[in-house]
Amino acid sequence: MFRIIEKQNTYQIVSYLTAALYFYLFVMLLFFPGSFLNDIGIKTTESAEFLARRAAMLMLGFAVLAFFGRKTSFSPARQVMALAISVNMAGFALMGLFEFWRGFANMGILTAVTIESILAVCYFLFWLTAKRAEFPENIPSGKKV
């Protein structure tokens, strides 16, 4: 499993897909907030649309981070990017599940939660693999990363 995650190509592909997802969210939240909100069962109000448009700017920032950071080789900067995106996606997934559980969001949120969870795990593994490579003495002898 870690062999796949170690490859630079894997990081680039996942980052490119993540950037595309963030950019899609940016477009939807900025230009079509009502449609986006309705898809996940949230009543469209002026306040909700206002917050959606503001959240669009966060999505644009993360899209830029993922897209332009996709070719970054193993480095402290890549570690920070991987951890930040992992935490962001995990937070989205957990909040989506919580809002679904309390009945605020409908089943439409579960597709988003699934994608967010997969990306959170991928970026966590990118971070963890590099972290393990920093401290090879923590890996039991005979085991490959």
KAMO-V125627 format. One record per backbone hydrogen bond with DSSP energy under -1.0 kcal/mol. CO is the residue of the C=O (numbers start at 1). NH is the residue of the N-H. Records with the same first field share a line. If there is no record, write none. Layout:
# KAMO-V125627
CO = NH / NH
This chain:
# KAMO-V125627
1 = 5
2 = 6
7 = 11
8 = 12
9 = 13
10 = 14
11 = 15
12 = 16
13 = 17
14 = 18
15 = 19
16 = 20
17 = 21
18 = 22
19 = 23
20 = 24
21 = 25
22 = 26
23 = 27
24 = 28
25 = 29
26 = 30
27 = 31
28 = 32
32 = 36
33 = 37
34 = 38
35 = 39
37 = 42
38 = 41
40 = 106
45 = 49
46 = 50
47 = 51
48 = 52
49 = 53
50 = 54
51 = 55
52 = 56
55 = 59
56 = 60
57 = 61
58 = 62
59 = 63
60 = 64
61 = 65
62 = 66
63 = 67
64 = 68
65 = 69
69 = 72
75 = 79
76 = 80
77 = 81
78 = 82
79 = 83
80 = 84
81 = 85
82 = 86
83 = 87
84 = 88
85 = 89
86 = 90
87 = 91
88 = 92
89 = 93
90 = 94
91 = 95
92 = 96
93 = 97
94 = 98
95 = 99
96 = 100
97 = 101
98 = 102
99 = 104 / 105
100 = 103
106 = 109
107 = 110
109 = 113
110 = 114
111 = 115
112 = 116
113 = 117
114 = 118
115 = 119
116 = 120
117 = 121
118 = 122
119 = 123
120 = 124
121 = 125
122 = 126
123 = 127
124 = 128
125 = 129
126 = 130
127 = 131
128 = 132
129 = 133
130 = 134
135 = 138
136 = 139
140 = 143
